[in-house]
Amino acid sequence: MRHVLVPVTALFFVFFAGCSSTSTSQSSTSDQQKPAVKNIQQDEFFKLTKDPNTMVIDVRTPGEVAEGYIPGTQYFIDFNGGNFANEIQKLDKSKSYIIYCRSGGRSSKAASIMVENGFNSVYNLTGGVMNWTGELVK
């Protein structure tokens, strides 16, 4: 009995190790293919917005927007407004999006949510309006 148990146990461990190794490599391959949010600076913002397929979203509150927003912003979707997830579902996922807020925190979270919801090309403006050195529309 002992002669049969040892080889069977050894085969079990070899099989188990092989399966877990294969699934890990498949997982890491698919992780590499997932889109990710890219953080950008103001100079790259200007380059990206020359493309008509790049949309700009301000995710600040209406009160913050009233103080001034970046020229060329097409969408104003308050990240904390309660319906952010519903509003982004109305957007064209084939386009590129630059997201910004006051300092970059909310826009980073918003951009990540967009990627999780199937958007492939999403950028976060690092530092938001606080780091913006250009003009603002008031």
N, C-alpha and C positions, 0 to 999 in steps of 0.2 A: 504494500500500500504506500509506503514511504517513497518508493522508487517512482511511483506515478505522481504523487502529490508535488514533489519538488519540480519536475519539468512543467507541470501544469501551472504551478505558481509562477515560475520563471516566465513562461509564455504570457501569462496574464500581465505581468509588469512590463514586459517588452511591448505588448500590444497597447497597454494604457499609456505608456510614455510616448509611443509613436503617434497615437491619436491626439494627445495634448500638444505635442510639438507641431503637428500639422495645423491644428486649429489656431494656434498662436500665430503662425506665420501667415495664415489667411487673414486673420484679424488685423495684423499690422499692415498688410498690403492694402486692405480696404480703408484703414485709417489714413494712409498716405494719400488716398484719392479723394477724401472728403474736402470740400471747400472750407476755407477758413477766413476769418476777418483779417484784413490787412490794415494796420495802423499807418496813417499817412500824415505828412506835414503840409503846410499851406502851399508850398511850391508844387507838390504833387497834386494837390487839390485843383490848382489852376490847369495843369496838364490834363487831368482826367475830365474836367468839365468842358473841355473843347470837343469832346465826343458827344454827339447828340443822344446817344443811348445811355449816358450817365445822368442819373437823377440825384438831386440833393434833398435830404430830409432833415428838418430841424425837429428834434424830439423834446424840446423844452416846453414849459407851460405857456399858456397864452400871455400871461403877464410878462414873462421873460422875452417872448417874441416881440411884444409891444415896445420893449426897450431897444430893439434893433436886431435885424437878422442879416445873414450873409447874402449878398446879391446872388441871384440865380437859384435860390432855394425854390423848389417846386412843391414840396409837401411839408405840412406842419402837422405832425402827429405826436401829441403829448404822450410821452412814455408812461407817465404816472396818471394819465387820464382815465384808465380803466378799460379802454377798448383798443389798446395798441395792437394786440394780436389779431383782432377782427379787421382793423384798418390795413395792416400789411398784407392780409390775404387778398385785398383788392388790387394790389400792385402787380405789375408785369414781372415775373420772375426771370425773364430773359434779359432784362436790363441790368446795368450796374448801378449801385447805390452808394452814395457817400452820406454817412450819418454824422450829425454833430449835436452837441448840447452845450451847456455852459462851460464845463471843464473836461469832459471826456468820459466821465463815469457812466452816466445813463446811456450815452450813445454807444459805448462799448457793449453794454448789456443788450441794448436794442439790436445792434448789429449781430451779436451772437444768436439772438432769438430768430432773426431773419435767416441766418445760415441754417439753423435747426429746422426751419420751415421751408427749406428748399431753394433759397436764393443762393446763387453760385458766385456772384461777384459783389462783395460788400466791403466797404472801406469805412474806417472810423477816423475822423479828424482828431488827431491827438491834441489835447489841450482845449478843444472846443472854441467857443467865442472868446474865452479869456485870453487865449494865445493868438487870436486873430489880429493881424496888424493892418488889414485892409479896411475899407469902408464898410459900414453897416447901413442897411436900409431901415429907416424909421418911419 
